[in-house]
Amino acid sequence: MSSVIKIKRNTANANAPAQDALKIGELAVNIHDTSTPILYVGVAGSTADTTVASAVTASDASTSTKGVASFDSSDFSVSSGNVTLGDSADGAVLGVTGTANETSVSRSNGTVTVGIANNPIIPGNLGVTGTLHATGNATFGGTADVTGALAVTGNATLRGTADVTSNLTVGGTADVTGALAVTGNATLRGTADVTSNLTVGGTADVTGALAVTGNATLRGTADVTSNLTVGGTADVTGALAVTGTSTLRGAVTTSSDLTVGGNLTVSGTTTTVNSSTVTIDDSHLKLADGNTADTVDIGIYAQYHDGTSTKYSGFFRDQSDTEKAFVFYKDLATEPEAQAGLAGPTGNISTVTLAQIDAVIDGGTYS
């Protein structure tokens, strides 16, 4: 059998071959019909020596029928029998639309790249099982649950709760409407405002001010280079260093050192210091700051035990005395209160022994 098959063709017009132009089994093609080329096959006619030509056509392909299909030149490239995706910015190969400040989309040689913009805005919740890195600002409208690390070069705005199981790094400001929980270290290069609770499992390094409306739980060291404000309780396992003003509205617990570079304001009614040594640079201690009408006695007292019971001794300025003299006392059985009349008829030291003062007076006069 011959390995070459010859096909006849017409040379002048687009008409079908004549009935006797083809023998049985011969093939012909109409090359002048450029819109729909037709292949013809010679078949037997009504008599033995008569041949006829019958057109062979192919149907268009569909989803259910095999047939002839064409390629869109804007989507595909065909060369030497090979078909590849076309290098086009649009078309029906893959349609992905990027929203401003959310995603960016680029296509090259059939490759579609989807990336987060410099200032991404995610209106709903975000769940990330790996590391999330944003080179600009990041805004999350819902909760942010990041199994790995979260790094934001610019500002981070979190309108819901944020849970980061590794380290958190924010190059700008951090504005968190809900609770912020960081299992690892938290590095905040700008101011940080958390309207609920703050929990950091590692170290907390805040270059700006840190404001927490709820409770602050810091399991490592904490360094705040500006002001610190905590509306709830503050529980710090490591050392706490604050360069600016510290405003703590609730209870403060730290198992290590507390260093305040600025002012420390305590708004409660009792300040208890259990240190064995207290060192104060100020040479004058101010007492009775609110005694604007001179209605209380002013003094200092100490506690001791006489072998039988707890007693108190000290000295005070007697408000009821005409000369406003300072009185020294000892053996007081109950703690003196911030009130007037300690030495008067109804005062609680009126019946105790006044303390002896041993002194050397060198020169001058006295009475």
C-alpha positions in Angstrom: 0.0 0.0 0.0 1.3 3.4 -1.0 2.3 5.7 1.9 1.4 8.8 -0.1 -2.2 9.8 -0.6 -2.9 12.3 -3.4 -5.8 14.7 -3.2 -7.1 16.6 -6.3 -8.0 20.2 -6.2 -9.9 22.7 -8.3 -7.9 25.4 -10.1 -10.5 28.0 -11.2 -13.7 28.3 -9.3 -15.5 27.2 -6.2 -17.8 24.7 -7.9 -18.0 21.1 -6.9 -16.1 18.6 -9.1 -18.1 17.2 -12.0 -19.7 13.8 -11.7 -17.1 12.2 -13.8 -14.1 14.1 -12.4 -13.4 11.6 -9.6 -13.1 7.9 -9.7 -14.4 5.8 -6.8 -12.3 6.5 -3.7 -10.5 9.6 -5.1 -10.4 12.7 -2.9 -10.6 16.4 -3.9 -10.6 19.6 -2.0 -12.1 23.0 -3.0 -9.3 25.4 -2.1 -10.9 28.4 -3.6 -13.8 28.3 -1.2 -11.9 30.1 1.6 -15.0 30.6 3.8 -15.8 26.9 4.1 -13.3 24.5 2.5 -15.0 21.2 1.4 -13.5 17.8 1.0 -15.0 15.6 -1.8 -14.9 11.7 -2.2 -15.7 9.9 -5.4 -18.4 7.2 -5.0 -20.2 4.8 -7.4 -23.1 6.2 -9.5 -26.2 4.4 -10.9 -24.1 2.4 -13.4 -20.9 0.6 -13.0 -18.8 3.0 -15.0 -20.3 6.2 -13.6 -18.7 8.1 -10.6 -20.2 10.9 -8.6 -18.7 13.4 -6.2 -20.2 13.7 -2.6 -19.2 16.6 -0.3 -17.8 15.7 3.2 -18.4 18.4 5.8 -17.7 18.7 9.5 -20.1 20.2 12.1 -19.0 22.9 14.6 -18.0 21.6 18.0 -20.2 22.1 21.0 -20.1 21.0 24.6 -21.8 17.7 23.7 -20.6 17.2 20.1 -17.0 16.8 18.7 -16.3 18.9 15.6 -14.4 21.9 14.3 -13.4 24.6 16.8 -11.3 27.7 16.5 -9.0 29.6 18.8 -9.4 33.2 19.8 -6.2 35.0 18.8 -6.5 37.4 21.8 -6.4 34.4 24.2 -4.2 31.8 22.4 -1.2 31.7 20.2 -0.7 28.9 17.7 2.7 28.2 16.1 4.0 25.0 14.4 1.0 23.1 15.8 1.6 24.2 19.4 -1.1 26.1 21.3 -0.1 28.4 24.2 -2.0 31.0 26.3 -1.8 34.4 24.7 0.0 37.3 26.3 -3.0 39.5 26.8 -4.2 41.9 29.5 -7.8 40.9 29.1 -9.8 38.1 27.5 -11.6 35.0 28.7 -8.6 32.9 29.6 -8.9 33.8 33.3 -10.8 36.7 34.6 -9.6 38.1 38.0 -10.5 41.6 39.0 -8.5 43.5 41.5 -10.2 46.1 43.8 -8.4 49.3 44.7 -6.4 49.0 47.9 -7.3 45.3 48.2 -5.7 43.3 45.4 -3.6 43.9 42.3 -3.7 41.6 39.3 -1.2 41.2 36.5 -0.9 38.7 33.5 2.0 37.8 31.4 2.2 34.8 29.0 -0.8 33.3 30.6 0.5 33.7 34.2 -1.8 35.5 36.5 -0.3 37.2 39.6 -2.6 38.3 42.4 -0.9 40.4 45.1 -1.9 42.5 48.1 -1.5 46.2 47.5 0.7 48.6 49.6 -2.3 49.8 51.6 -4.6 46.7 51.7 -8.2 47.1 53.1 -10.0 43.9 54.1 -13.6 44.7 55.0 -14.3 41.3 56.6 -12.5 38.7 58.7 -9.0 37.6 57.8 -7.6 34.1 58.5 -3.9 33.4 57.7 -2.1 30.1 58.5 1.3 31.4 57.6 3.2 34.7 57.8 1.3 37.9 56.7 3.5 40.7 55.5 2.2 44.1 54.3 4.7 46.6 53.0 2.3 49.5 53.4 -0.7 50.2 55.6 -3.1 47.4 56.6 -6.8 47.8 57.5 -8.9 44.9 58.7 -12.6 45.5 59.0 -13.3 42.3 61.0 -11.3 39.9 63.1 -7.7 39.0 62.2 -6.6 35.4 63.0 -3.0 34.9 62.0 -1.4 31.5 62.9 2.1 32.8 62.0 3.7 36.2 62.3 2.1 39.5 61.3 4.4 42.2 60.0 3.0 45.6 58.8 5.5 48.2 57.5 3.0 51.0 57.8 0.0 51.6 60.0 -2.2 48.7 61.2 -5.9 49.3 61.8 -7.8 46.4 63.2 -11.6 46.9 63.7 -12.1 43.6 65.4 -10.1 41.3 67.6 -6.7 40.2 66.5 -5.0 36.9 67.5 -1.4 36.4 66.4 0.3 33.1 67.4 3.8 34.4 66.6 5.4 37.8 66.6 3.7 41.1 65.7 5.6 43.9 64.1 4.0 47.3 63.1 6.1 50.0 61.6 3.5 52.7 62.1 0.6 53.2 64.5 -1.5 50.3 65.7 -5.2 51.0 66.2 -7.1 48.0 67.5 -10.8 48.3 68.2 -11.1 44.9 69.8 -8.8 42.7 71.9 -5.2 42.1 70.8 -3.5 38.8 71.7 0.1 38.1 70.6 1.7 34.8 71.5 5.2 36.0 70.6 6.9 39.4 70.8 5.1 42.6 69.9 7.2 45.4 68.3 5.3 48.6 67.7 7.2 51.5 66.2 4.4 54.0 66.5 1.6 54.7 69.0 -0.7 51.8 69.9 -4.3 52.2 70.9 -6.2 49.0 72.0 -9.8 49.6 73.0 -10.1 46.2 74.7 -7.7 43.8 76.4 -4.0 43.5 75.4 -2.1 40.2 75.9 1.5 39.7 74.8 3.2 36.4 75.5 6.8 37.7 74.8 8.4 41.1 75.0 6.6 44.3 74.2 8.6 47.1 72.6 6.5 50.2 71.9 8.3 53.2 70.5 5.3 55.6 70.9 2.6 55.8 73.5 0.6 52.7 74.5 -3.1 53.1 75.5 -5.1 50.1 76.6 -8.8 50.6 77.5 -9.1 47.1 79.0 -6.6 44.9 80.8 -2.9 44.6 79.9 -1.2 41.2 80.4 2.5 41.2 79.5 4.3 38.0 80.0 7.8 39.3 79.1 9.6 42.6 79.5 7.8 45.8 78.3 9.5 49.0 77.0 7.3 52.0 76.3 9.3 55.1 75.1 6.3 57.5 75.6 3.2 57.5 77.8 1.5 54.3 79.1 -2.2 54.3 79.9 -4.1 51.2 81.1 -7.8 51.4 81.9 -8.0 48.0 83.5 -5.6 45.8 85.4 -1.9 45.7 84.4 -0.2 42.3 84.9 3.5 42.4 83.9 5.7 39.3 84.4 8.9 40.9 83.3 10.4 44.3 83.7 8.3 47.4 82.7 10.1 50.5 81.5 8.1 53.6 80.7 9.9 56.7 79.4 6.8 59.0 79.6 3.9 59.3 81.9 2.2 56.2 83.3 -1.6 56.3 83.9 -2.9 53.0 85.4 -6.6 53.0 86.2 -6.7 49.5 87.6 -4.5 47.1 89.7 -0.9 46.7 88.6 1.0 43.5 89.1 4.6 42.9 88.1 6.9 40.1 89.2 10.0 42.0 88.0 11.3 45.6 87.9 9.2 48.6 87.1 11.1 51.6 85.6 9.3 54.9 84.9 11.3 57.5 83.0 8.6 60.1 83.4 5.9 60.8 85.9 4.0 58.2 87.8 0.4 59.1 88.8 -1.5 56.9 91.3 -5.2 57.8 91.5 -6.2 55.3 94.2 -6.5 55.9 98.0 -3.7 53.6 99.3 -0.1 53.2 98.1 1.7 50.2 99.7 5.4 49.7 99.3 6.8 46.4 100.7 10.5 47.2 99.9 13.1 46.7 102.5 14.9 49.9 101.4 13.2 53.1 100.1 15.5 55.8 98.6 14.1 59.2 97.7 16.2 62.0 96.2 13.8 64.8 97.3 15.0 66.5 100.5 11.5 67.6 101.4 8.4 65.4 101.7 5.1 67.1 101.2 2.2 65.8 103.4 -1.4 66.8 103.6 -1.6 68.2 100.1 -5.4 68.7 100.4 -5.3 70.4 103.8 -6.2 73.8 102.5 -8.2 74.9 105.6 -5.8 73.5 108.2 -8.3 70.9 109.6 -6.1 67.9 110.3 -3.0 67.1 112.3 0.1 66.4 110.2 2.7 64.0 111.2 4.7 60.8 110.7 4.5 57.6 112.7 6.1 54.2 112.9 5.0 50.7 114.0 6.7 48.6 116.6 6.0 45.7 119.1 6.7 46.1 122.8 6.7 42.3 123.5 3.0 42.2 124.2 1.2 44.1 121.5 1.7 46.3 118.4 2.2 50.0 119.3 2.8 53.2 117.4 5.1 56.2 118.0 5.7 59.3 116.0 5.2 63.1 116.0 2.7 65.4 114.5 1.8 69.1 114.2 -1.1 69.7 116.6 -3.8 71.6 114.6 -5.7 72.4 117.8 -2.7 74.0 119.6 -2.5 77.8 119.5 1.2 77.6 118.7 0.7 74.7 116.3 3.4 72.9 118.2 4.9 69.5 117.1 4.1 66.8 119.6 6.1 63.5 120.0 4.4 60.5 121.4 4.8 56.7 122.0 2.9 53.6 123.0 -0.2 54.4 120.9 -2.3 51.3 120.7 -4.2 52.2 117.5 -3.0 53.7 114.3 -3.5 57.5 114.2 -6.0 58.8 111.7 -5.9 61.7 109.3 -8.0 64.0 111.5 -7.7 66.8 114.1 -7.7 66.5 117.9 -5.2 63.7 118.4 -3.9 65.4 121.5 -7.2 66.9 122.7 -9.7 65.6 125.3 -11.3 63.1 122.8 -8.1 62.3 120.8 -6.8 58.8 120.8 -3.3 59.8 122.1 -4.6 62.0 124.9 -3.9 59.3 127.5 -0.6 58.0 126.1 2.8 59.0 127.3 4.4 61.8 125.5 7.8 60.8 124.2 11.0 62.1 125.7 13.3 64.2 123.4 17.0 64.0 124.0 18.7 66.9 122.3 21.8 69.2 122.7 21.0 72.8 122.2 24.1 74.8 121.5 23.7 78.5 121.9 20.7 80.8 121.5 17.9 81.2 123.8 14.9 79.1 124.6 12.0 79.0 127.1 
